[in-house]
């Protein structure tokens, strides 16, 4: 029977299509707007009610609802393109298609579209768990395809899950070959522009409370894998932005410009590393000080020695980088750079300004003045806290000469202000400091809570020197919550009031080990599978002797392999069909003889039923007909290949019947 003529009313077909759509769409329901998710769920429930009650929704009503959905998406997003709008629109149309599905073609189209919509889940979540879930979802689609092509629907198939699993396993070798060898794009296939402006991380300006607000977040900012030796954790300063403009409250980037390659500073390489940067929807990327060579194409080094991408980081970004120690012996601070890094607002914070001028006159040397201010912080009653006193006006005066309590942004802001008031070029640098070592993957995890602000001071004959005034605070004046970062972020254990201190520490240690092991698996997944790009493919192929300029030949070879495999499979199918055609022709001849003998031949009747009817209606023909029909059944439905001898034996038997 032609499968395309099969109706969707067969047992279980509509329910399995509804289940497949629910499985495919469920990961998207957590990311799409609530009204779109609710609409798709309502459409699926409506289709189930229509199936159970056996009534029909008019086509014009479905068309009007689909147009309303299209208009709704446009009004909500102000576009129908992009990640959120595009995925939302296709999800709605996907469920509308099931609502109006009538025949085999509609069911097949729904299932094939399911493979495409399934991949859109990776636009929002690229975790291992999502990969496992999508594998299960792919199994459900295959089950739907198998059921759709069954004449009796789901009821006519035994071990539906087993058949789907075997089919998936059979396709696995081709999937792996195409994944690793097919020429790759420069970025992930599922990278699409996002309409969302949200993103967590370092911002392009710093004011009191901005950095400290990130302290409570354990979300990963990036992971770093060092090739060889790694620096001490207290020397891991991950540079992001250099802020040179101050308006009395906030520090901003100010004037900056990208450097030409011939203007890059010279430096001695120190550490080599690879970064997995999580999306933060901003253009800057982070690197271990000092930064020189940009790690990727379309990443630029600016004149304040920071890196910028041409596009926002909306997808996980993998890059290899080299840290340097810049040689400033041939670099002079230009007049406009000196002016940029010494300017202050004309008024405000007068007391701190006067203090800086008076104290600098005592030493009259920039380097000595830096030491003096750091010593002053250590010796005076300055406190490091997440909850400082709120100061609304003259924030530098209020902190430096008043409350003397704050987080890293307070200290770096005041320090740079003091240096500039004394005529010393200085600027604020924001990024991350330190990291958590993962022994199970041999890499470091840098979290949002590691966000930090420090300073740079220009010293003649030395260049830009990193100065971290926060590190000068005496440990006795650091809040306990900041001394023990581990306990501050493990709020989960506060629920275990019955645990003793030893039990709590043991449970916390066990939980941390599980967390680090899982993160090591996730890191491998991110880099080796989700981050498998053109560069990684070239590096891998170069190990087997295929150079970068030979990738097109690899494509030709893959295409030829696919064509040859397809041709070989086609020839095998034809040979099987040809051998079966001989059997069928002999059996049809046998049926024509039976018809002449008065047996009613029915095209929709199987050979077993035919034999049973001959026994009932024409017992005189049964003994000879039984021999032919039973041999036909054994040959026609056997799993192994039909030998030539068996074919000829059956043909001879069928022809001898009269």
Wavefront OBJ file of the C-alpha trace (Angstrom):
o trace
v 0.000 0.000 0.000
v 1.170 3.548 -0.723
v 1.973 5.030 2.707
v 1.134 8.540 1.505
v -2.515 7.518 1.291
v -2.593 6.478 4.960
v -4.924 8.637 7.099
v -3.915 10.314 10.377
v -6.918 8.699 12.057
v -5.040 5.428 12.542
v -4.715 4.396 16.222
v -2.275 6.546 18.197
v -0.964 8.745 15.348
v -2.434 12.071 16.533
v -1.496 11.442 20.212
v 2.093 10.576 19.293
v 2.357 13.742 17.165
v 1.082 15.786 20.126
v 3.596 14.105 22.448
v 6.455 14.728 19.992
v 5.576 18.422 19.733
v 5.338 18.735 23.526
v 8.753 17.092 23.966
v 10.352 19.272 21.273
v 8.851 22.536 22.569
v 9.192 22.005 26.327
v 12.810 23.333 26.589
v 11.715 26.497 24.769
v 8.782 27.155 27.116
v 11.226 28.317 29.812
v 12.785 30.951 27.518
v 9.995 32.219 25.288
v 7.539 34.912 26.492
v 4.817 33.463 28.704
v 2.036 34.229 26.220
v 3.782 32.305 23.420
v 4.455 29.289 25.645
v 0.868 29.339 26.914
v -0.457 29.616 23.344
v 1.494 26.571 22.127
v 0.317 24.533 25.132
v -3.287 25.618 24.499
v -3.020 24.629 20.831
v -1.710 21.169 21.748
v -4.538 20.657 24.250
v -7.056 21.858 21.658
v -5.742 19.343 19.128
v -6.115 16.558 21.687
v -9.720 17.579 22.426
v -10.476 17.688 18.686
v -9.030 14.171 18.365
v -11.026 12.759 21.295
v -14.332 14.460 20.436
v -13.954 13.824 16.676
v -15.027 17.266 15.507
v -13.375 19.618 13.017
v -12.200 23.214 13.404
v -12.923 25.307 10.293
v -9.847 26.151 8.219
v -10.768 29.840 8.153
v -10.702 29.963 11.956
v -7.225 28.385 12.076
v -6.026 30.894 9.467
v -7.348 33.859 11.487
v -5.705 32.561 14.678
v -2.376 32.049 12.846
v -2.495 35.619 11.481
v -3.255 36.933 14.975
v -0.246 35.013 16.302
v 1.976 36.521 13.597
v 0.755 40.042 14.420
v 1.216 39.356 18.136
v 4.842 38.319 17.639
v 5.549 41.413 15.571
v 3.913 43.768 18.076
v 5.728 42.156 21.010
v 9.229 42.035 19.483
v 8.851 44.772 16.824
v 10.355 42.255 14.396
v 9.877 38.684 13.226
v 13.611 37.947 12.906
v 16.277 37.354 15.516
v 16.466 34.627 18.109
v 13.467 35.317 20.380
v 11.069 36.511 17.669
v 12.108 33.863 15.142
v 11.917 30.942 17.565
v 8.634 32.213 19.021
v 7.028 32.558 15.591
v 8.150 29.167 14.291
v 6.977 27.494 17.535
v 3.494 28.942 17.092
v 3.288 27.992 13.396
v 4.580 24.515 14.293
v 1.622 23.880 16.620
v -0.856 25.487 14.205
v 0.295 22.989 11.572
v -0.738 20.083 13.812
v -4.107 21.711 14.435
v -4.906 21.671 10.711
v -3.113 18.404 9.834
v -5.308 16.033 7.779
v -3.165 13.447 5.962
v 0.114 11.585 5.851
v 1.944 14.471 4.183
v 1.033 16.856 7.019
v 2.201 14.368 9.646
v 5.518 13.750 7.856
v 6.082 17.507 7.481
v 5.474 18.053 11.209
v 7.969 15.351 12.172
v 10.687 16.545 9.790
v 10.261 20.146 10.980
v 10.632 18.787 14.523
v 14.303 17.990 13.837
v 14.950 21.641 12.977
v 13.022 23.110 15.923
v 14.786 20.653 18.220
v 18.141 22.294 17.514
v 16.842 25.762 18.472
v 17.007 24.692 22.137
v 20.802 25.028 21.835
v 20.289 28.764 21.238
v 19.426 29.045 24.927
v 21.202 26.185 26.664
v 24.270 24.207 25.545
v 24.666 22.071 28.652
v 25.225 18.321 28.792
v 21.748 17.785 30.228
v 20.224 19.594 27.271
v 22.230 17.396 24.902
v 20.916 14.248 26.613
v 17.365 15.605 26.537
v 17.582 16.408 22.828
v 18.830 12.870 22.155
v 15.709 11.525 23.880
v 13.596 13.995 21.890
v 15.195 12.740 18.674
v 14.199 9.218 19.683
v 10.596 10.368 20.082
v 10.616 11.903 16.582
v 11.931 8.648 15.113
v 9.186 6.766 16.946
v 6.664 9.133 15.381
v 8.074 8.533 11.886
v 7.964 4.763 12.323
v 4.391 4.871 13.618
v 3.342 7.229 10.822
v 4.494 4.702 8.201
v 2.699 1.773 9.821
v -0.616 0.735 8.253
v -2.086 0.064 11.698
v -0.521 3.062 13.455
v 1.066 2.605 16.867
v -1.006 -0.528 17.508
v 0.649 -2.360 14.615
v 4.223 -1.976 15.914
v 5.891 -3.988 18.644
v 8.932 -2.608 20.479
v 8.566 0.862 18.979
v 11.280 2.286 21.264
v 13.698 -0.522 20.400
v 13.243 0.024 16.666
v 13.849 3.770 17.072
v 16.955 3.169 19.183
v 18.422 0.750 16.654
v 17.704 3.239 13.851
v 19.501 5.974 15.791
v 22.495 3.727 16.464
v 22.701 2.819 12.782
v 22.877 6.510 11.881
v 25.498 7.266 14.567
v 28.629 6.472 12.484
v 27.514 8.812 9.684
v 26.660 11.492 12.262
v 30.146 11.270 13.787
v 31.884 11.345 10.394
v 29.939 14.424 9.311
v 30.459 16.147 12.677
v 34.235 15.751 12.781
v 35.133 15.886 9.074
v 32.575 18.059 7.314
v 34.046 21.569 6.712
v 33.043 23.793 9.623
v 31.853 27.380 9.795
v 33.932 29.891 11.761
v 31.324 29.894 14.556
v 28.595 27.631 15.928
v 25.784 26.819 13.516
v 23.191 27.919 16.076
v 24.740 31.354 16.779
v 22.037 33.933 16.146
v 21.630 37.566 17.159
v 19.664 37.998 20.364
v 17.103 40.700 20.988
v 17.836 40.636 24.697
v 20.087 43.295 26.168
v 20.465 41.531 29.495
v 23.825 40.222 30.613
v 25.696 39.725 33.863
v 29.244 40.892 34.390
v 31.599 43.854 34.329
v 29.939 46.995 32.969
v 31.520 49.915 31.077
v 31.379 52.233 34.085
v 32.106 51.869 37.777
v 30.421 53.620 40.672
v 30.101 52.702 44.364
v 28.219 49.421 44.740
v 28.596 48.199 41.136
v 31.357 45.628 41.727
v 30.137 44.587 45.169
v 26.690 43.816 43.692
v 28.275 40.891 41.804
v 29.747 39.326 44.933
v 26.682 37.237 45.708
v 26.582 35.580 42.284
v 28.254 32.194 41.783
v 27.615 32.178 38.022
v 30.702 31.342 35.988
v 32.231 34.256 34.071
v 34.833 32.136 32.270
v 37.104 29.129 32.624
v 40.853 29.164 31.994
v 43.079 26.242 31.095
v 46.816 27.034 31.269
v 49.215 25.309 28.919
v 52.048 24.561 31.289
v 52.746 26.558 34.425
v 50.072 28.804 35.916
v 50.713 31.974 37.949
v 49.871 32.128 41.664
v 46.188 32.820 42.231
v 46.916 36.160 43.926
v 48.643 37.268 40.704
v 45.771 36.317 38.401
v 44.441 39.703 37.332
v 42.023 39.241 34.429
v 41.975 42.569 32.640
v 38.720 43.797 31.122
v 38.379 47.595 30.967
v 40.522 50.634 31.708
v 38.449 53.565 33.013
v 39.959 57.037 32.619
v 37.053 59.487 32.863
v 35.620 60.576 36.238
v 32.505 62.704 36.760
v 32.666 62.900 40.539
v 30.719 59.660 41.123
v 31.326 57.139 38.322
v 34.388 56.130 36.308
v 33.916 55.617 32.566
v 36.035 54.409 29.657
v 36.752 57.811 28.152
v 38.656 58.328 24.903
v 40.244 55.202 23.425
v 41.142 53.848 20.002
v 42.377 50.540 18.514
v 46.082 50.159 17.805
v 47.548 49.213 14.453
v 49.552 46.008 14.554
v 52.790 47.875 13.907
v 52.032 49.978 17.011
v 51.701 47.018 19.382
v 54.062 47.214 22.376
v 56.902 44.758 22.775
v 56.848 42.259 25.585
v 58.173 39.002 26.961
v 55.712 36.069 26.873
v 54.837 34.696 30.294
v 51.809 32.395 30.389
v 49.817 30.690 27.648
v 46.200 29.770 28.278
v 42.811 28.985 26.740
v 39.565 30.666 27.794
v 35.910 29.583 27.718
v 34.115 32.920 28.074
v 30.432 32.720 28.963
v 28.100 35.106 27.086
v 27.769 38.492 28.813
v 26.280 40.541 25.945
v 29.165 43.022 25.856
v 32.055 43.550 23.464
v 35.043 43.283 25.802
v 36.828 40.025 26.504
v 39.213 39.234 29.329
v 42.848 38.224 29.467
v 45.657 37.750 31.959
v 47.796 40.877 32.281
v 49.539 42.096 30.235
v 47.549 41.987 26.976
v 49.120 42.419 23.536
v 48.211 40.040 20.697
v 44.422 39.731 20.174
v 43.392 36.070 20.539
v 40.965 35.887 17.602
v 39.936 37.519 14.365
v 37.818 40.656 14.783
v 39.267 41.227 18.255
v 41.269 44.442 18.608
v 43.886 45.748 21.025
v 43.116 49.292 22.202
v 45.593 51.922 23.330
v 44.754 51.256 27.003
v 45.801 47.615 26.470
v 42.340 46.074 26.583
v 40.649 43.775 24.057
v 37.383 44.448 22.227
v 35.315 42.339 19.853
v 33.507 43.836 16.894
v 30.302 42.093 18.082
v 28.747 41.514 21.481
v 29.544 38.198 23.156
v 26.107 36.535 22.961
v 27.381 32.952 22.619
v 30.066 31.086 24.500
v 33.447 32.248 23.143
v 36.548 30.041 23.072
v 39.966 31.567 22.461
v 43.650 30.905 23.108
v 45.781 33.765 24.401
v 49.275 34.664 25.503
v 50.117 36.811 28.510
v 53.076 39.195 28.297
v 55.197 41.430 30.426
v 55.196 44.660 28.432
v 58.500 46.451 27.929
v 57.779 50.143 28.471
v 61.367 51.284 27.878
v 60.538 52.590 24.399
v 57.031 53.825 25.249
v 56.311 57.398 26.260
v 53.046 58.734 27.583
v 51.719 61.190 25.009
v 50.478 64.612 26.021
v 46.808 63.766 25.455
v 47.152 60.476 27.365
v 48.772 62.301 30.275
v 45.970 64.851 30.245
v 43.309 62.122 30.013
v 44.745 60.244 32.995
v 45.275 63.246 35.255
v 42.064 65.202 34.702
v 39.528 65.595 37.524
v 36.236 67.461 37.834
v 36.701 71.176 38.524
v 34.852 71.000 41.819
v 33.880 68.420 44.431
v 35.886 66.291 46.894
v 38.017 69.301 47.821
v 39.210 67.871 51.141
v 40.720 64.759 49.544
v 42.239 66.894 46.790
v 43.948 69.119 49.361
v 45.071 66.104 51.398
v 46.702 64.539 48.333
v 48.568 67.741 47.410
v 49.836 68.259 50.958
v 50.969 64.654 51.432
v 52.672 64.505 48.028
v 54.711 67.591 48.870
v 56.167 65.681 51.827
v 57.718 62.979 49.612
v 57.777 64.759 46.234
v 58.300 61.490 44.350
v 55.558 59.535 42.532
v 56.844 56.071 43.459
v 57.344 57.032 47.103
v 53.896 58.603 47.167
v 52.333 55.335 45.953
v 54.050 53.487 48.804
v 52.968 56.166 51.259
v 49.274 55.953 50.341
v 49.292 52.134 50.501
v 50.963 52.285 53.904
v 48.400 54.850 55.012
v 45.575 52.464 54.077
v 47.197 49.641 56.009
v 47.926 51.645 59.132
v 44.733 53.677 59.372
v 41.312 52.343 60.325
v 40.128 51.398 56.800
v 37.671 48.514 56.559
v 36.818 46.165 53.674
v 33.085 45.472 53.651
v 30.202 44.725 51.315
v 27.848 47.054 53.205
v 29.566 50.435 53.535
v 27.912 53.660 54.584
v 25.969 55.229 51.717
v 27.435 58.603 50.673
v 25.381 60.731 48.303
v 27.698 63.743 47.726
v 31.474 64.095 47.566
v 31.802 60.320 47.634
v 35.620 60.424 47.700
v 35.731 62.769 50.688
v 33.036 60.793 52.464
v 34.939 57.531 52.044
v 38.594 58.599 52.374
v 38.251 61.036 55.238
v 34.910 59.925 56.675
v 33.501 56.386 56.823
v 36.737 54.639 55.736
v 34.774 51.519 54.817
v 34.020 50.154 51.383
v 34.579 47.512 48.715
v 37.244 47.388 45.985
v 35.527 50.067 43.854
v 35.736 52.545 46.766
v 39.463 51.982 47.277
v 40.436 52.009 43.602
v 38.346 55.122 42.934
v 39.836 57.034 45.870
v 43.385 55.896 45.076
v 43.221 57.057 41.438
v 41.650 60.357 42.529
v 44.490 60.942 45.009
v 47.152 60.094 42.412
v 45.611 62.468 39.874
v 45.245 65.229 42.454
v 48.988 64.896 43.020
v 49.626 65.149 39.252
v 50.431 61.446 38.740
v 48.738 59.737 35.743
v 46.480 56.921 36.982
v 43.399 54.991 35.916
v 40.958 52.389 37.214
v 41.027 48.844 35.772
v 38.085 46.480 36.143
v 37.975 42.755 35.541
v 38.330 39.683 37.735
v 40.913 38.567 40.258
v 41.890 35.035 41.224
v 39.962 31.888 40.428
v 38.973 28.496 41.800
v 41.171 25.578 40.756
v 39.372 22.482 39.496
v 41.709 19.496 39.994
v 39.406 17.177 38.019
v 39.857 19.182 34.816
v 43.144 20.996 35.609
v 41.725 24.455 34.937
v 40.518 27.519 36.847
v 36.945 28.740 37.292
v 36.444 32.492 37.477
v 33.025 33.457 38.806
v 31.078 36.707 38.856
v 31.842 36.994 42.572
v 35.521 37.328 41.595
v 34.823 40.702 39.922
v 37.405 43.244 41.050
v 38.676 46.769 40.515
v 42.302 47.827 40.825
v 44.446 50.693 39.557
v 47.362 51.510 37.285
v 49.850 54.309 37.889
v 52.252 55.678 35.300
v 55.806 55.903 36.641
v 58.514 57.452 34.491
v 61.068 54.882 33.401
v 58.805 51.995 34.393
v 55.492 52.565 32.587
v 52.103 51.478 33.843
v 52.378 49.716 37.205
v 49.503 47.712 38.621
v 48.592 48.847 42.132
v 45.831 47.107 44.082
v 44.948 49.320 47.077
v 42.454 46.743 48.364
v 45.345 44.355 49.040
v 46.852 46.934 51.442
v 44.000 46.592 53.960
v 45.013 44.817 57.146
v 43.315 41.380 57.424
v 41.912 42.255 60.844
v 39.741 44.936 59.195
v 38.215 42.633 56.558
v 34.647 41.445 57.223
v 34.372 37.759 58.138
v 31.940 37.214 55.251
v 34.692 38.222 52.826
v 37.405 36.166 54.503
v 35.505 32.910 53.997
v 34.126 33.075 50.485
v 33.235 29.388 50.378
v 30.802 29.502 53.282
v 29.256 32.706 51.997
v 28.130 31.123 48.750
v 27.078 27.709 50.049
v 23.656 28.797 51.333
v 22.357 25.346 50.555
v 23.930 23.996 53.742
v 22.056 26.428 55.979
v 19.086 24.080 55.739
v 20.955 21.375 57.647
v 20.574 22.757 61.171
v 20.948 19.301 62.680
v 24.456 18.806 61.284
v 27.436 19.262 63.568
v 30.256 21.532 62.463
v 32.278 18.521 61.326
v 29.317 17.030 59.465
v 28.574 20.354 57.818
v 32.163 20.748 56.657
v 32.184 17.160 55.364
v 28.921 17.694 53.485
v 30.196 20.970 52.051
v 33.427 19.316 50.911
v 31.485 16.450 49.294
v 29.140 18.869 47.534
v 32.105 20.901 46.269
v 33.776 17.775 44.855
v 30.576 16.765 43.045
v 30.181 20.302 41.707
v 33.765 20.430 40.430
v 33.509 17.009 38.783
v 30.317 18.027 37.023
v 31.876 21.313 35.902
v 34.874 19.407 34.497
v 32.477 17.332 32.381
v 30.649 20.476 31.289
v 33.951 22.141 30.365
v 34.940 19.176 28.193
v 31.503 19.240 26.539
v 31.777 22.993 25.863
v 35.231 22.866 24.331
v 35.358 19.522 22.560
v 31.795 19.311 21.204
v 29.885 22.591 21.399
v 33.024 24.596 20.637
v 34.262 22.384 17.796
v 34.900 25.098 15.213
v 37.001 25.581 12.092
v 40.220 26.205 14.046
v 39.832 23.074 16.172
v 39.032 21.031 13.075
v 42.144 22.306 11.271
v 44.310 21.555 14.321
v 42.947 18.017 14.455
v 43.252 17.393 10.715
v 46.796 18.755 10.631
v 47.799 15.883 12.917
v 46.768 13.447 10.173
v 48.536 15.398 7.421
v 45.698 17.577 6.060
v 46.682 21.236 5.826
v 44.383 24.251 6.154
v 44.363 24.921 2.423
v 43.293 21.357 1.657
v 39.936 21.413 3.460
v 38.023 21.707 0.167
v 39.481 18.364 -0.914
v 38.156 16.885 2.313
v 34.718 18.194 1.361
v 35.028 16.632 -2.086
v 36.111 13.327 -0.537
v 33.168 13.368 1.881
v 30.748 14.147 -0.937
v 32.191 11.333 -3.049
v 31.985 8.946 -0.090
v 28.345 9.842 0.528
v 27.497 9.446 -3.175
v 29.294 6.107 -3.446
v 27.691 4.830 -0.247
v 24.292 5.944 -1.517
v 24.893 4.318 -4.889
v 26.026 1.069 -3.259
v 23.007 1.033 -0.964
v 20.730 1.754 -3.920
v 22.213 -1.097 -5.941
v 21.763 -3.435 -2.987
v 18.095 -2.419 -2.647
v 17.583 -2.925 -6.394
v 19.162 -6.352 -6.271
v 16.892 -7.315 -3.378
v 13.893 -5.937 -5.211
v 14.873 -7.768 -8.380
v 15.159 -11.085 -6.576
v 11.829 -10.452 -4.880
v 10.306 -9.509 -8.241
v 11.058 -13.034 -9.536
v 9.297 -14.515 -6.522
v 6.370 -12.131 -6.873
v 5.937 -12.835 -10.590
v 5.882 -16.578 -9.923
v 3.367 -16.132 -7.093
v 1.136 -13.877 -9.213
v 1.151 -16.539 -11.954
v 0.134 -19.069 -9.302
v -2.749 -16.764 -8.225
v -3.971 -16.446 -11.809
v -4.114 -20.232 -12.087
v -6.115 -20.334 -8.835
v -8.474 -17.690 -10.213
v -9.130 -19.857 -13.286
v -9.916 -22.709 -10.911
v -12.648 -20.591 -9.256
v -10.747 -19.071 -6.308
v -11.598 -15.420 -5.609
v -8.270 -13.516 -5.414
v -8.385 -10.440 -3.150
v -5.538 -7.912 -3.397
v -5.876 -6.829 0.249
v -5.555 -10.418 1.486
v -2.325 -11.939 2.754
v -1.095 -15.421 1.686
v -1.936 -16.985 5.066
v -5.555 -15.802 4.861
v -5.727 -16.956 1.242
v -4.628 -20.469 2.216
v -7.192 -20.565 5.049
v -9.987 -19.571 2.660
v -8.932 -22.194 0.079
v -9.140 -24.846 2.804
v -12.668 -23.732 3.680
v -14.074 -23.102 0.206
v -11.969 -25.356 -2.117
v -10.706 -28.315 -0.093
v -9.876 -30.237 -3.267
v -7.231 -27.607 -4.174
v -5.783 -27.274 -0.682
v -3.091 -30.038 -0.675
v -1.272 -28.761 -3.769
v -1.885 -25.049 -3.005
v -0.627 -25.477 0.561
v 2.811 -26.567 -0.691
v 3.210 -23.438 -2.875
v 1.796 -20.879 -0.415
v 3.750 -22.083 2.630
v 7.011 -22.030 0.664
v 6.145 -18.501 -0.510
v 5.547 -17.372 3.086
v 8.835 -18.841 4.314
v 10.812 -17.203 1.468
v 8.940 -13.899 1.316
v 9.174 -13.104 5.035
v 12.529 -14.557 6.014
v 15.080 -12.082 7.452
v 18.195 -13.540 5.796
v 19.156 -13.143 2.159
v 17.283 -15.449 -0.257
v 19.656 -17.870 -1.943
v 19.460 -18.377 -5.696
v 18.749 -22.084 -5.218
v 15.725 -21.379 -2.994
v 14.426 -18.848 -5.494
v 14.657 -21.253 -8.416
v 13.132 -24.075 -6.367
v 10.092 -21.959 -5.476
v 9.652 -20.666 -9.034
v 9.716 -24.235 -10.333
v 7.158 -25.331 -7.722
v 4.833 -22.405 -8.490
v 5.007 -22.978 -12.240
v 4.309 -26.677 -11.848
v 0.990 -25.972 -10.194
v -1.993 -26.553 -12.456
l 1 2 3 4 5 6 7 8 9 10 11 12 13 14 15 16 17 18 19 20 21 22 23 24 25 26 27 28 29 30 31 32 33 34 35 36 37 38 39 40 41 42 43 44 45 46 47 48 49 50 51 52 53 54 55 56 57 58 59 60 61 62 63 64 65 66 67 68 69 70 71 72 73 74 75 76 77 78 79 80 81 82 83 84 85 86 87 88 89 90 91 92 93 94 95 96 97 98 99 100 101 102 103 104 105 106 107 108 109 110 111 112 113 114 115 116 117 118 119 120 121 122 123 124 125 126 127 128 129 130 131 132 133 134 135 136 137 138 139 140 141 142 143 144 145 146 147 148 149 150 151 152 153 154 155 156 157 158 159 160 161 162 163 164 165 166 167 168 169 170 171 172 173 174 175 176 177 178 179 180 181 182 183 184 185 186 187 188 189 190 191 192 193 194 195 196 197 198 199 200 201 202 203 204 205 206 207 208 209 210 211 212 213 214 215 216 217 218 219 220 221 222 223 224 225 226 227 228 229 230 231 232 233 234 235 236 237 238 239 240 241 242 243 244 245 246 247 248 249 250 251 252 253 254 255 256 257 258 259 260 261 262 263 264 265 266 267 268 269 270 271 272 273 274 275 276 277 278 279 280 281 282 283 284 285 286 287 288 289 290 291 292 293 294 295 296 297 298 299 300 301 302 303 304 305 306 307 308 309 310 311 312 313 314 315 316 317 318 319 320 321 322 323 324 325 326 327 328 329 330 331 332 333 334 335 336 337 338 339 340 341 342 343 344 345 346 347 348 349 350 351 352 353 354 355 356 357 358 359 360 361 362 363 364 365 366 367 368 369 370 371 372 373 374 375 376 377 378 379 380 381 382 383 384 385 386 387 388 389 390 391 392 393 394 395 396 397 398 399 400 401 402 403 404 405 406 407 408 409 410 411 412 413 414 415 416 417 418 419 420 421 422 423 424 425 426 427 428 429 430 431 432 433 434 435 436 437 438 439 440 441 442 443 444 445 446 447 448 449 450 451 452 453 454 455 456 457 458 459 460 461 462 463 464 465 466 467 468 469 470 471 472 473 474 475 476 477 478 479 480 481 482 483 484 485 486 487 488 489 490 491 492 493 494 495 496 497 498 499 500 501 502 503 504 505 506 507 508 509 510 511 512 513 514 515 516 517 518 519 520 521 522 523 524 525 526 527 528 529 530 531 532 533 534 535 536 537 538 539 540 541 542 543 544 545 546 547 548 549 550 551 552 553 554 555 556 557 558 559 560 561 562 563 564 565 566 567 568 569 570 571 572 573 574 575 576 577 578 579 580 581 582 583 584 585 586 587 588 589 590 591 592 593 594 595 596 597 598 599 600 601 602 603 604 605 606 607 608 609 610 611 612 613 614 615 616 617 618 619 620 621 622 623 624 625 626 627 628 629 630 631 632 633 634 635 636 637 638 639 640 641 642 643 644 645 646 647 648 649 650 651 652 653 654 655 656 657 658
